[in-house]
Amino acid sequence: MKKVVVNLCRLLLAAVFILSGFVKAVDPRGTQYKIDDYAQALGLDQLLSSTAALIMSVGLSAIEFCLGIFLLFAIRRRLVSRLALLMLAVMTPLTLWLALTNPISDCGCFGDALVLTNWQTFLKNVVLLVAAIVVAWLPMEMFRFVSRSNQWIVINYSALFILAVAAWSIYDLPQFDFRPYHIGANIPKGMEIPEGEEQPQFETTFILEKDGRQQEFTLDNYPDSTWTFVDSKTIQVSQGFVPPIHDFSIVSADEGDITADVLAHSGYTMLLVSPHLEQADDSRLDLINELYEYAKQHGYPFYCLTASTEGAISHWRDITGAEYPFCHTDEITLKTIIRSNPGLLLLHQGTVIGKWSHNRLPVIDEDQWTLPLESLPIGQMPEDSVPGKILRLLLWFVLPLFLLTVADRLWMWTKWVRRKSPKIIETKEETPQSNE
C-alpha cells in the first residue's frame, strides 16, 4: 500500500510539474510579464530588469519541467523529492498571500493554457504539498523506469529539450498559442457577449499632456490632436460575462477610436505591434518599410499599434523613416496580441491570418510585388495545425524517451537472465545426484 500511495503521489507531481514547466517554456515572454507583475506587487520592480525577468522565466520553466521528468523516471530519488518539497514549501505560502491580498488576477502557474483563480491555485498547491511530503518521506519506494547507469541520458536530453523550446519561442513566437489572438481567431467574435449574459463594464483611461499639464480622458471625451499621449490603462468597473477579448481598442490621434472601422474592413489589414517603441528591435527596419510600401501600393491599411508616448513615436519616425500612421492601444493588450517587439499581425475581415516576430517577418520578392495578398502564401491561413505540433512534440521528445525506456528494460532483463542462468544450470546438474 505504501508503494501504491507514494507512486501515485509521484505521478501526480510529475504531471503537474511537466505541464507547468512546458507551457512556461513555450511562452517565456508571458512568464516574464507575470514575473514583472509579481515584482511590482512586492515593490521590487525597480530592482528587476526585463532581461533578469526573462532569465528567471526560462530558468523556472526548465527547473519545473526537469523536476517533473526526474520524478516520472525516479531519477536521483532522494534529492529530487526534496527539491520538489522545497519548491512547494515556498510556493504554497506565496499563493496563500495572493489569495488573501489579490494583488494580481492569477498566478500564471500554467500560463494562458489554464487560468486558475488565486484560491484555486492555493488549494492546488496544498494538495501538491501533501503529495510532495509523502514522496520525500519515502523516496526509495518510487520504482524506476530507467536504470541508474542510463539516467544521465534522460537528465541531459530533458534539459537540452526544454531550453531549446524556450530559446526558439523567444526568437520566434510560441509554438502553442493559448491567447485569444491566436491564428484563426476572429477578433469581433471574441468581443461578443452571448445574448442574455450580463455585460461587464470596462473603462479605458488615457493620460494626455498639454502645456506641461497632464489630464485623464476616456473614449467619450477624447480631446483633439493638440494634446500629447502619455499613457493608457483599462480597468473593469463592473462584473458580468467577460468575453475572451474585452480590451482591444485602436485610437488614432487624428480620427479618435477607429477600432470598429479596422475590424470591419473587408480586405486585409497589417498591424505592426510594438508595446514600447523605445525598447523595440530595429534590426529589420528596411523590411518593415518594404511591407508598408507593399500595403500602400495595394490599398491595404497599415497601422502601428503602440502604447508609447508621442515623443517616442517621433523618435521612431526619425530613426526609421516610418511613414505609416501610429495608433494607441493598451500596453497589456499589445503584449497579449504578440510576444514580439515589434511584431506583425495580418487581419482579413477581422480574423487573424498571420503573426510574425521581428526575427521572421515575411519577405515579398520582387517578382511577387505586383501580386495581391490573395495570391501569396502569407495571405493564406497557415496549414500548420495544433495536432501537427503535438505530433512533432511526441516524435522529438516523448518517442526517444519511450524507446530508451524499452531498451533499458530489455537490457536489464537480459542481465538478470544471464545472472540467473548459471544457477539454473547448476541446479539441474545437481538434481540427478541427489535422487541417487
Protein Blocks (a to p, Z undefined) as FASTA:
>chain_A
ZZmmmmmmmmmmmmmmmmmmmmmmmmmmlmmmmmmmmmmmnopmmmpcfklmmmmmmmmm
mmmmmmmmmmmnopakllmmmmmmmmmmmmmmmmmmmmmnomafbeolnojmbccdfklm
mmmmmmmmmmmmmmmmmmmlpccfbdfklmmmmmmmmmmmmmmmmmmmmmmccfbdcbfk
bghiafklmmpccehiacddddddddddeehiacdddfklcccfkbccfbdcdddfbgcd
ddfblcbccddfklopaklmmmmpmbdcdddddfblklpccklmmmmmmmmmmmmmnopa
cddddfbdfklmmmmmmmnopabdcddddfklmmmmpgcdddddddeehiafbdcdfklc
ccddfklmmpcfklpmklpccfbdfklmmmmmmmmmmmmmmmmmmmmmmmmmmmmmmmmm
mmmmmmmmmmmmmmZZ
